Amino acid sequence: MVLAPSIKVVLGCLAFGIFWVLAVFPAVPFMPIGRTAGSLLGAMLMVLFQVITPDQAFEAIDLPILGLLFGTMVVSVYLERADMFKYLGKLLSWKSQGSKDLLCRICLVSAISSAFFTNDTSCVVLTEFVLKIARQQNLPPHPFLLALASSANIGSAATPIGNPQNLVIAVQSKIPFGEFLFGIAASMVVGICVNASILLCMFWKLLSVQKDEEEPPVEVTPEEDVNSHRFSPATMSHLTSQNSHEFNAYLEAMSIHSSPSVNGHIDNNTLRNRVGGSGDNEIHRDENVSKDVTDSGSSQKKDERLVSRVSSTHGFMSRTSDLGLEDIDEKSAKWKIILWKVGVYTITVGMLVSFLMGLNMSWTAITAALALVILDFKDARPCLEKVSYSLLVFFCGMFVTVEGFNRTGIPSAVWDFMEPYARIDHISGVAILGVVIVVLSNLASNVPTVLLLGGRVAAAAASISPEKEKKAWLILAWVSTVAGNLSLLGSAANLIVCEQARRAQHFGYNLTFWTHLKFGVPSTIIVTAIGLILIRT
């Protein structure tokens, strides 16, 4: 591609430069407006400087990528509501065999969750779990935070929905979900093992230190246990002895109350008549007549005591009935929640199966998102408000800015110079291409790198064979993602872990740039190199 006129090249480079500064350093003192506003500013300058026309700017926005990104974010919101990540967090500490076992578990869980639920989401929800477990076991948190962030990046490289740059690659390359996963799966599995081994080697001595103390697990207090208990008809045998006496008194009073009485009072002679025979009744008749006046007062007192017992036992049964109804309602609500969670997991699995079947990923993700909204059967606004619309806006501005920079002709001129040395049919060419992607991903961020290099690398590989074109896309996906482990600023997942750890209440920890760099450089070089060898087509 021939370079554009000089004025357009200069203005286009200026607009892209402003976008790059605000994307990499969103809080620069002279313009602290953030990444999202920075991408819109870059897009606006491209149109204002007439590097591209307004129609070309709108055409540059890739709606399938935005649809896929939106759908996966909505699904992640509902998975978080369904406690998916809570269960993953519990899996980290379940029957743990020590600090080294915990570190390996974090690597595995982080990689798998990131592959199917995006690396950013996994890092957001798992960081606090990792900090809590490290605190409870009196362990230094930074090896586990490094394991979480680096494994999330490596695991997310395996699928088209693992991270934003893979979404772009999947849509532009049209590689089916299953082929994408199959092509990078081996690199991802070995990469996770190698990454965990590097962490163990670097922190073996630190993880081997005997714990001085361990925080006890949280237990339910007796008060909480009592308050959580509910009576029900099926658990009447669990009544206390006092309640049992009340219940027996209730039965006795009911039988007495239903017997014949005179003027509303219970007749003691009637009670004796039920036990004794007719002869006894004749003998005692005169005595009963003479004592009628004396006994009437005591009978009345007994009647009052019985009425009192009846009323108290009525109240007891009423309370027991209310508790039983509450228990039924509580069980019904619990089963509704369980069925709703099963529905969420089923829809998510169906979405993944549809991806594997080769259906359109954008519309499949949107369909799954709407199915979850309907399943929830309530106003979806609270869940939809959790979607990162600023990220969608950032992508829109970035699409326009990168398209304008491409139209200056500079990216094509640079690639024309590099192409003879970066051909993927030679080992040296793959190595050079890998170095270029790693450097650009850390300088310009991984998504702009994919947008700038993707089409050119694929076109050069397609001139060799269709299989090489597919391999070129997979190499771009693998290297641009793993390159994020090089430094703390290399990927959004790293920054999320760092910020979440710093802001966590009671468990806060500051993961520094140099702590990450000492691990990130060797891990990125070794994992990237091994993964390039194992990529399949």
Backbone torsions as a table, in degrees:
resi	resn	phi	psi	omega
1	MET	NA	133.2	-179.7
2	VAL	-77.5	144.3	178.6
3	LEU	-62.9	145.7	176.5
4	ALA	-72.2	170.9	175.9
5	PRO	-53.6	150.6	-172.8
6	SER	-55.6	-43.3	-177.8
7	ILE	-63.1	-38.1	178.8
8	LYS	-70.1	-36.5	178.2
9	VAL	-64.2	-44.6	-177.9
10	VAL	-65.1	-48.0	-178.8
11	LEU	-66.5	-37.6	177.8
12	GLY	-64.7	-41.4	177.3
13	CYS	-65.9	-35.8	178.5
14	LEU	-65.1	-46.1	179.7
15	ALA	-63.5	-42.4	179.4
16	PHE	-67.7	-36.5	178.4
17	GLY	-62.3	-42.1	177.3
18	ILE	-63.4	-44.2	177.2
19	PHE	-58.9	-44.3	-177.2
20	TRP	-64.2	-43.8	-178.9
21	VAL	-62.0	-45.1	-177.5
22	LEU	-74.4	-24.6	177.6
23	ALA	-76.5	-38.5	-178.5
24	VAL	-85.7	-38.0	179.9
25	PHE	-124.3	80.6	-171.5
26	PRO	-69.2	-10.5	-177.5
27	ALA	-119.7	40.6	179.0
28	VAL	-64.6	142.6	-173.6
29	PRO	-59.6	-37.1	-174.7
30	PHE	-77.9	-14.7	177.8
31	MET	-158.9	74.5	-176.1
32	PRO	-82.8	62.7	-175.4
33	ILE	-100.4	-7.8	176.6
34	GLY	92.0	171.1	-176.1
35	ARG	-68.4	-45.0	-175.3
36	THR	-62.6	-50.1	177.5
37	ALA	-64.7	-32.6	178.4
38	GLY	-64.7	-38.7	178.5
39	SER	-69.0	-37.5	176.7
40	LEU	-67.4	-36.5	177.3
41	LEU	-64.2	-43.1	177.3
42	GLY	-61.5	-42.3	178.8
43	ALA	-64.4	-43.3	-179.8
44	MET	-63.0	-40.6	179.7
45	LEU	-66.6	-35.4	177.5
46	MET	-60.8	-40.2	178.7
47	VAL	-76.7	-40.7	-178.7
48	LEU	-64.7	-38.1	178.1
49	PHE	-81.2	2.1	178.5
50	GLN	60.1	32.2	171.6
51	VAL	-71.6	-38.5	171.9
52	ILE	-133.9	159.0	178.9
53	THR	-84.2	163.0	177.0
54	PRO	-57.9	-39.6	178.8
55	ASP	-65.2	-40.6	177.4
56	GLN	-65.1	-33.5	178.3
57	ALA	-65.3	-44.4	178.5
58	PHE	-65.9	-38.4	178.8
59	GLU	-66.9	-24.1	-179.1
60	ALA	-72.5	-21.6	-179.6
61	ILE	-72.8	121.2	-175.4
62	ASP	-91.4	98.1	-177.5
63	LEU	-65.1	-38.9	177.1
64	PRO	-57.8	-37.5	178.5
65	ILE	-66.9	-43.5	179.1
66	LEU	-64.2	-39.1	178.2
67	GLY	-64.1	-43.1	178.5
68	LEU	-65.5	-41.5	179.9
69	LEU	-65.3	-43.6	179.1
70	PHE	-63.3	-46.4	-178.6
71	GLY	-61.1	-44.3	-179.8
72	THR	-67.7	-32.9	177.5
73	MET	-67.3	-41.1	178.4
74	VAL	-64.5	-43.2	178.0
75	VAL	-60.4	-40.8	179.2
76	SER	-63.9	-36.6	178.4
77	VAL	-62.0	-45.4	-179.7
78	TYR	-71.0	-33.2	175.2
79	LEU	-64.4	-37.8	177.1
80	GLU	-66.0	-39.9	176.6
81	ARG	-64.4	-31.6	179.6
82	ALA	-84.4	11.4	174.3
83	ASP	66.9	22.8	177.7
84	MET	-58.6	-46.2	-177.0
85	PHE	-76.4	-24.2	173.6
86	LYS	-65.3	-41.2	177.7
87	TYR	-66.8	-37.6	176.6
88	LEU	-64.0	-38.6	177.5
89	GLY	-63.8	-40.1	177.3
90	LYS	-66.0	-32.8	178.8
91	LEU	-62.1	-27.8	-178.8
92	LEU	-63.7	-36.7	-175.5
93	SER	-104.0	-0.6	-177.5
94	TRP	-68.5	116.2	179.2
95	LYS	51.7	42.9	179.9
96	SER	-66.4	140.8	-177.8
97	GLN	-103.5	18.7	178.1
98	GLY	127.0	-176.2	-173.9
99	SER	-66.3	-40.5	-178.3
100	LYS	-69.6	-38.9	175.4
101	ASP	-63.2	-40.5	178.2
102	LEU	-62.3	-42.4	-179.8
103	LEU	-62.4	-42.8	178.8
104	CYS	-65.7	-37.2	177.7
105	ARG	-64.3	-41.8	179.0
106	ILE	-61.0	-42.6	178.0
107	CYS	-59.6	-45.0	-176.4
108	LEU	-69.7	-50.0	-177.5
109	VAL	-64.3	-41.9	179.7
110	SER	-62.6	-42.4	-178.3
111	ALA	-66.0	-46.0	-177.1
112	ILE	-68.0	-44.9	179.8
113	SER	-64.6	-35.8	179.5
114	SER	-70.0	-33.1	-179.5
115	ALA	-64.1	-32.8	-174.4
116	PHE	-112.4	-14.4	-178.0
117	PHE	-129.6	19.1	179.3
118	THR	72.3	144.5	-176.5
119	ASN	-69.0	-36.6	-178.9
120	ASP	-63.5	-44.4	179.6
121	THR	-62.9	-44.3	180.0
122	SER	-61.0	-42.2	-179.3
123	CYS	-67.6	-36.7	-179.9
124	VAL	-61.8	-46.0	-171.3
125	VAL	-90.0	-21.9	-176.3
126	LEU	-93.5	-17.4	-176.2
127	THR	-59.3	-46.3	-177.5
128	GLU	-67.3	-35.7	176.2
129	PHE	-60.3	-44.2	-179.5
130	VAL	-62.6	-43.3	179.5
131	LEU	-63.0	-41.8	-179.9
132	LYS	-63.9	-44.0	-179.0
133	ILE	-65.2	-42.3	178.2
134	ALA	-62.3	-39.0	179.2
135	ARG	-67.8	-43.2	-179.1
136	GLN	-63.1	-34.6	-178.9
137	GLN	-96.5	10.2	176.8
138	ASN	54.6	49.2	-178.3
139	LEU	-116.1	151.2	176.0
140	PRO	-67.2	132.4	-172.9
141	PRO	-78.1	-24.7	-168.8
142	HIS	-64.9	-34.0	175.3
143	PRO	-61.8	-35.8	-177.9
144	PHE	-76.8	-33.6	175.1
145	LEU	-67.5	-39.7	175.8
146	LEU	-64.1	-39.6	177.8
147	ALA	-63.2	-41.9	-179.8
148	LEU	-63.1	-51.0	-175.8
149	ALA	-68.1	-47.4	-176.7
150	SER	-67.9	-40.0	178.8
151	SER	-69.2	-32.8	176.0
152	ALA	-62.4	-42.0	177.7
153	ASN	-65.9	-45.3	-178.7
154	ILE	-64.6	-45.3	-179.1
155	GLY	-65.3	-36.0	-178.2
156	SER	-68.3	-17.3	179.9
157	ALA	-70.5	-15.4	-170.7
158	ALA	-80.9	-19.5	-175.7
159	THR	-130.7	157.7	177.7
160	PRO	-66.2	-21.9	-177.8
161	ILE	-100.4	9.5	-177.1
162	GLY	-73.8	-29.8	-177.9
163	ASN	-160.2	165.4	-175.9
164	PRO	-61.1	-40.9	-178.0
165	GLN	-65.6	-32.2	176.3
166	ASN	-70.1	-31.7	174.2
167	LEU	-60.3	-44.5	179.1
168	VAL	-62.4	-45.7	-178.4
169	ILE	-64.1	-42.7	-178.7
170	ALA	-63.3	-40.8	-179.6
171	VAL	-71.3	-43.7	-177.5
172	GLN	-73.1	-36.6	-177.5
173	SER	-85.5	-20.7	-176.8
174	LYS	59.4	31.0	175.0
175	ILE	-79.2	127.4	179.6
176	PRO	-60.9	154.8	-177.6
177	PHE	-56.4	-46.8	-177.7
178	GLY	-62.8	-42.6	179.4
179	GLU	-68.0	-36.7	177.1
180	PHE	-61.7	-48.2	-179.8
181	LEU	-63.3	-45.0	-179.2
182	PHE	-63.6	-35.5	-176.9
183	GLY	-69.9	-30.7	-174.2
184	ILE	-112.1	-7.4	-174.3
185	ALA	-57.3	-45.5	-178.6
186	ALA	-63.3	-41.5	178.1
187	SER	-62.9	-40.3	-179.2
188	MET	-66.2	-45.5	-177.7
189	VAL	-63.5	-49.3	179.7
190	VAL	-66.2	-38.6	179.2
191	GLY	-60.9	-40.5	177.7
192	ILE	-63.8	-43.1	179.7
193	CYS	-63.9	-43.2	180.0
194	VAL	-66.5	-42.3	179.4
195	ASN	-61.6	-43.2	177.7
196	ALA	-63.9	-37.9	178.9
197	SER	-64.9	-39.9	178.3
198	ILE	-64.1	-42.2	178.1
199	LEU	-62.2	-42.6	179.5
200	LEU	-64.7	-40.2	179.5
201	CYS	-66.1	-41.1	-177.5
202	MET	-72.8	-32.5	-173.5
203	PHE	-119.6	20.6	-177.5
204	TRP	-58.6	-48.6	-177.4
205	LYS	-64.8	-40.4	-179.6
206	LEU	-66.0	-38.6	-179.7
207	LEU	-78.3	-14.3	-178.7
208	SER	-90.2	-7.3	-179.9
209	VAL	-65.4	132.2	-179.8
210	GLN	-66.1	137.8	179.9
211	LYS	-70.6	134.9	176.6
212	ASP	-78.7	-41.0	179.9
213	GLU	-152.7	157.8	-179.4
214	GLU	-134.0	130.4	-179.0
215	GLU	-69.1	133.2	-178.9
216	PRO	-67.9	148.9	176.9
217	PRO	-67.1	155.3	-179.1
218	VAL	-72.2	129.0	-179.8
219	GLU	-116.7	155.8	178.7
220	VAL	-79.0	127.7	179.7
221	THR	-72.9	158.1	179.0
222	PRO	-57.4	-38.3	179.3
223	GLU	-61.5	-42.3	179.7
224	GLU	-64.6	-35.7	-178.7
225	ASP	-67.7	-40.4	179.1
226	VAL	-66.9	-43.9	-177.6
227	ASN	-65.8	-27.1	-177.6
228	SER	-81.9	-11.5	-178.3
229	HIS	-79.1	142.2	178.1
230	ARG	-134.0	137.0	176.8
231	PHE	-78.8	150.9	175.6
232	SER	-150.8	162.1	179.9
233	PRO	-56.2	-29.1	-178.7
234	ALA	-78.6	-11.4	-177.0
235	THR	-121.0	30.0	179.8
236	MET	-65.9	-25.1	178.6
237	SER	-67.7	-12.5	179.7
238	HIS	-89.3	8.4	179.8
239	LEU	-66.8	151.3	177.0
240	THR	-74.7	167.9	-178.2
241	SER	-64.4	-37.1	178.7
242	GLN	-62.8	-44.2	178.8
243	ASN	-66.3	-32.2	178.8
244	SER	-65.5	-41.4	177.4
245	HIS	-62.3	-41.4	177.3
246	GLU	-60.6	-42.4	-177.6
247	PHE	-66.8	-41.7	177.0
248	ASN	-64.4	-42.3	177.3
249	ALA	-59.7	-36.8	178.2
250	TYR	-61.2	-44.9	-179.9
251	LEU	-65.0	-42.2	179.1
252	GLU	-62.6	-45.6	-178.8
253	ALA	-63.7	-36.0	179.3
254	MET	-65.4	-39.5	179.9
255	SER	-68.8	-38.2	178.5
256	ILE	-69.7	-41.0	-176.9
257	HIS	-64.3	-27.1	-178.4
258	SER	-85.7	-4.5	-179.9
259	SER	-81.4	163.0	-179.1
260	PRO	-62.2	147.5	-180.0
261	SER	-144.3	161.7	179.1
262	VAL	-110.6	123.5	178.9
263	ASN	55.4	37.0	177.8
264	GLY	80.3	-1.3	179.8
265	HIS	-103.4	149.8	-179.0
266	ILE	-82.5	128.7	-176.6
267	ASP	-92.3	119.3	179.2
268	ASN	-66.6	-30.7	178.1
269	ASN	-63.3	-35.9	177.8
270	THR	-61.3	-39.9	178.3
271	LEU	-64.4	-41.0	179.6
272	ARG	-70.1	-33.0	179.6
273	ASN	-63.2	-29.1	179.7
274	ARG	-68.7	-24.3	-177.2
275	VAL	-96.6	-46.1	-177.1
276	GLY	-80.7	170.9	179.5
277	GLY	-90.7	-175.0	-176.7
278	SER	-74.0	-32.5	178.5
279	GLY	-64.6	-41.8	177.6
280	ASP	-61.3	-34.2	179.9
281	ASN	-65.8	-37.6	-179.8
282	GLU	-68.7	-40.0	-178.3
283	ILE	-64.1	-44.4	-173.1
284	HIS	-89.2	3.0	-173.7
285	ARG	-64.4	-45.0	-178.1
286	ASP	-66.8	-39.3	179.3
287	GLU	-62.3	-37.5	-179.0
288	ASN	-67.7	-35.6	179.6
289	VAL	-66.8	-41.5	-178.7
290	SER	-69.5	-29.7	-177.0
291	LYS	-96.1	7.3	-173.9
292	ASP	-61.9	-41.3	-177.4
293	VAL	-67.5	-42.1	-177.8
294	THR	-67.2	-40.2	-175.5
295	ASP	-77.5	-21.4	-175.7
296	SER	-62.0	-37.4	178.8
297	GLY	-65.0	-47.0	179.5
298	SER	-67.1	-34.7	177.9
299	SER	-63.9	-38.8	-179.6
300	GLN	-64.5	-40.0	178.2
301	LYS	-64.6	-40.7	177.9
302	LYS	-62.9	-40.2	179.1
303	ASP	-61.0	-41.4	-179.9
304	GLU	-63.8	-41.1	178.1
305	ARG	-63.2	-39.5	179.9
306	LEU	-66.0	-42.0	178.6
307	VAL	-62.3	-40.2	178.5
308	SER	-61.9	-43.7	178.6
309	ARG	-65.0	-37.8	178.6
310	VAL	-62.6	-45.1	-178.3
311	SER	-64.9	-39.3	179.9
312	SER	-67.1	-40.5	179.3
313	THR	-70.7	-31.4	172.8
314	HIS	-59.3	-45.7	178.1
315	GLY	-61.3	-40.4	178.5
316	PHE	-60.3	-47.4	-179.3
317	MET	-65.4	-35.1	177.7
318	SER	-63.4	-44.7	178.4
319	ARG	-63.8	-41.4	179.4
320	THR	-62.5	-40.3	178.8
321	SER	-63.7	-43.0	179.0
322	ASP	-62.3	-41.6	179.1
323	LEU	-64.4	-36.6	178.3
324	GLY	-64.4	-41.3	178.0
325	LEU	-65.1	-40.0	177.2
326	GLU	-61.9	-39.8	-180.0
327	ASP	-63.7	-41.3	178.7
328	ILE	-63.4	-44.4	178.7
329	ASP	-62.6	-40.1	-179.2
330	GLU	-65.5	-41.9	178.3
331	LYS	-65.2	-40.1	179.2
332	SER	-62.4	-43.7	178.4
333	ALA	-64.8	-38.0	179.6
334	LYS	-63.5	-42.9	179.4
335	TRP	-67.6	-34.6	176.5
336	LYS	-62.1	-41.7	178.9
337	ILE	-64.1	-43.1	179.9
338	ILE	-61.9	-45.7	179.9
339	LEU	-64.6	-36.8	178.2
340	TRP	-64.8	-42.8	178.4
341	LYS	-62.5	-43.0	177.3
342	VAL	-59.4	-41.0	177.5
343	GLY	-62.3	-42.2	178.3
344	VAL	-61.9	-46.2	-179.5
345	TYR	-65.4	-37.4	-179.8
346	THR	-65.4	-44.4	178.9
347	ILE	-63.3	-40.0	179.1
348	THR	-64.2	-44.4	177.4
349	VAL	-62.7	-39.6	177.2
350	GLY	-61.4	-37.6	177.0
351	MET	-63.4	-44.5	-180.0
352	LEU	-65.0	-39.9	177.7
353	VAL	-63.8	-39.7	177.7
354	SER	-63.6	-38.4	174.7
355	PHE	-59.0	-45.6	-178.3
356	LEU	-65.4	-28.6	179.1
357	MET	-77.9	-6.3	176.4
358	GLY	89.7	14.0	177.8
359	LEU	-71.0	160.6	179.9
360	ASN	-56.5	119.7	-171.9
361	MET	-68.9	-37.9	-178.4
362	SER	-62.9	-51.8	-178.0
363	TRP	-72.2	-29.0	175.4
364	THR	-64.5	-44.2	179.3
365	ALA	-65.3	-41.0	178.9
366	ILE	-66.1	-40.4	178.1
367	THR	-62.2	-44.2	178.0
368	ALA	-62.0	-40.8	179.4
369	ALA	-62.0	-45.0	179.8
370	LEU	-69.1	-34.0	176.1
371	ALA	-62.7	-38.6	177.2
372	LEU	-68.1	-36.6	177.3
373	VAL	-63.1	-45.1	-179.9
374	ILE	-66.7	-41.0	178.7
375	LEU	-60.6	-36.7	179.9
376	ASP	-66.8	-30.1	172.5
377	PHE	57.4	42.2	174.4
378	LYS	-153.6	174.4	-179.4
379	ASP	-56.3	123.2	-175.2
380	ALA	-85.0	-0.8	-175.4
381	ARG	-58.4	-43.9	179.6
382	PRO	-59.4	-37.8	178.8
383	CYS	-74.2	-41.3	-179.3
384	LEU	-68.2	-25.8	177.5
385	GLU	-68.9	-18.3	179.2
386	LYS	-82.5	-9.3	176.6
387	VAL	-68.2	139.7	-178.4
388	SER	-82.6	83.4	179.4
389	TYR	-68.2	-26.1	176.4
390	SER	-63.1	-33.0	176.5
391	LEU	-67.9	-39.5	177.1
392	LEU	-63.3	-41.7	177.8
393	VAL	-65.8	-39.8	177.0
394	PHE	-58.2	-43.2	179.1
395	PHE	-63.5	-41.1	179.1
396	CYS	-59.8	-49.4	178.8
397	GLY	-63.1	-37.8	-179.7
398	MET	-67.2	-39.7	177.7
399	PHE	-57.5	-45.7	-178.0
400	VAL	-68.2	-43.1	-178.4
401	THR	-64.1	-45.4	-179.6
402	VAL	-66.6	-37.8	177.5
403	GLU	-63.2	-41.2	177.0
404	GLY	-63.3	-40.9	178.9
405	PHE	-66.4	-36.0	176.5
406	ASN	-63.2	-35.4	-177.5
407	ARG	-74.4	-10.8	173.4
408	THR	-74.0	-20.2	179.2
409	GLY	91.3	-6.8	-177.1
410	ILE	-67.7	-47.4	179.4
411	PRO	-58.7	-38.8	179.7
412	SER	-67.5	-39.4	179.1
413	ALA	-64.6	-40.9	178.2
414	VAL	-65.6	-41.8	-179.7
415	TRP	-68.3	-36.0	176.8
416	ASP	-59.7	-33.0	177.6
417	PHE	-73.7	-37.8	-175.0
418	MET	-83.8	-25.5	-170.1
419	GLU	-54.7	-44.5	-179.2
420	PRO	-60.7	-24.1	-176.6
421	TYR	-98.6	-6.9	-174.7
422	ALA	-121.6	35.2	178.5
423	ARG	-79.5	133.3	-171.8
424	ILE	-83.6	3.7	174.6
425	ASP	-87.9	4.7	174.8
426	HIS	-128.7	145.8	-179.9
427	ILE	-60.8	-42.0	-179.5
428	SER	-64.4	-37.2	178.9
429	GLY	-65.3	-41.3	177.4
430	VAL	-63.2	-40.1	-179.8
431	ALA	-64.4	-44.4	179.8
432	ILE	-64.8	-42.8	178.0
433	LEU	-60.1	-41.4	178.7
434	GLY	-62.1	-41.8	179.5
435	VAL	-64.2	-42.9	-180.0
436	VAL	-61.5	-43.4	-179.0
437	ILE	-66.3	-41.3	179.9
438	VAL	-62.5	-45.4	-178.0
439	VAL	-65.6	-48.0	-179.3
440	LEU	-64.9	-36.8	-179.1
441	SER	-64.3	-31.9	179.2
442	ASN	-88.0	-20.5	177.9
443	LEU	-89.9	-45.8	-175.1
444	ALA	-109.1	2.8	-176.0
445	SER	78.6	155.9	-170.0
446	ASN	-73.0	-37.1	-178.7
447	VAL	-67.4	-47.9	174.9
448	PRO	-59.3	-34.2	177.1
449	THR	-61.5	-43.8	178.6
450	VAL	-64.0	-41.9	179.4
451	LEU	-65.6	-34.8	-178.4
452	LEU	-77.6	-40.4	-172.5
453	LEU	-98.2	-24.7	-169.5
454	GLY	-51.3	-59.0	-177.0
455	GLY	-61.7	-38.2	-177.7
456	ARG	-71.1	-43.3	178.3
457	VAL	-64.2	-42.0	-179.8
458	ALA	-66.5	-40.1	179.9
459	ALA	-64.6	-40.9	178.6
460	ALA	-64.8	-39.7	179.7
461	ALA	-72.0	-32.4	-179.5
462	ALA	-65.5	-25.4	177.8
463	SER	-69.0	-16.9	177.6
464	ILE	-89.9	-55.6	178.1
465	SER	-170.2	158.1	177.4
466	PRO	-61.4	-34.6	178.5
467	GLU	-64.3	-37.3	178.9
468	LYS	-68.6	-31.9	177.8
469	GLU	-64.7	-45.5	177.7
470	LYS	-61.8	-42.0	179.7
471	LYS	-64.4	-35.7	179.4
472	ALA	-62.5	-42.7	177.0
473	TRP	-62.9	-42.9	-179.8
474	LEU	-66.6	-37.8	176.0
475	ILE	-62.2	-43.0	179.0
476	LEU	-61.9	-41.2	179.1
477	ALA	-64.9	-45.6	-177.3
478	TRP	-66.7	-50.5	-173.4
479	VAL	-70.8	-42.5	-178.5
480	SER	-65.3	-28.8	179.4
481	THR	-79.9	-49.9	-179.1
482	VAL	-66.1	-27.3	177.8
483	ALA	-59.7	-22.0	177.9
484	GLY	-64.7	-17.2	178.8
485	ASN	-80.4	-7.0	-174.5
486	LEU	-63.4	-46.0	-178.9
487	SER	-139.8	170.3	-178.9
488	LEU	-63.4	-30.0	-179.4
489	LEU	-89.5	4.0	-173.9
490	GLY	-72.9	-26.4	-179.0
491	SER	-149.1	159.3	178.1
492	ALA	-66.6	-32.1	180.0
493	ALA	-60.8	-41.5	178.0
494	ASN	-60.8	-46.6	-178.8
495	LEU	-65.7	-35.2	178.8
496	ILE	-64.3	-46.6	178.8
497	VAL	-61.1	-43.2	-179.3
498	CYS	-62.1	-47.1	-178.0
499	GLU	-70.7	-41.2	178.7
500	GLN	-62.6	-40.2	179.8
501	ALA	-67.7	-38.0	-178.0
502	ARG	-70.4	-34.0	-175.2
503	ARG	-91.9	-8.1	-176.0
504	ALA	-62.3	130.2	179.7
505	GLN	-73.5	134.2	177.0
506	HIS	70.4	-15.1	-178.1
507	PHE	-126.3	17.3	-172.1
508	GLY	-59.8	142.9	177.6
509	TYR	-150.6	139.3	-178.7
510	ASN	-101.5	106.6	177.5
511	LEU	-85.2	112.3	-172.5
512	THR	-83.8	163.0	179.6
513	PHE	-61.8	-43.2	-175.6
514	TRP	-73.6	-33.8	175.7
515	THR	-60.9	-41.6	178.6
516	HIS	-70.2	-40.6	-175.9
517	LEU	-64.2	-39.0	-179.0
518	LYS	-62.0	-32.0	175.2
519	PHE	-88.9	-37.8	-171.3
520	GLY	-65.2	-38.6	-176.7
521	VAL	-63.7	-56.4	-180.0
522	PRO	-64.6	-37.7	-179.4
523	SER	-63.8	-44.1	-178.6
524	THR	-64.1	-44.7	-178.2
525	ILE	-64.1	-48.3	-175.6
526	ILE	-69.6	-47.7	-178.0
527	VAL	-65.3	-41.1	178.8
528	THR	-62.5	-45.2	-178.0
529	ALA	-63.4	-46.0	180.0
530	ILE	-65.5	-39.9	-179.9
531	GLY	-64.4	-36.9	178.8
532	LEU	-61.5	-34.6	180.0
533	ILE	-69.8	-31.5	-171.6
534	LEU	-95.1	-3.5	180.0
535	ILE	-65.6	132.4	-177.7
536	ARG	-112.2	157.9	175.6
537	THR	-126.7	NA	NA
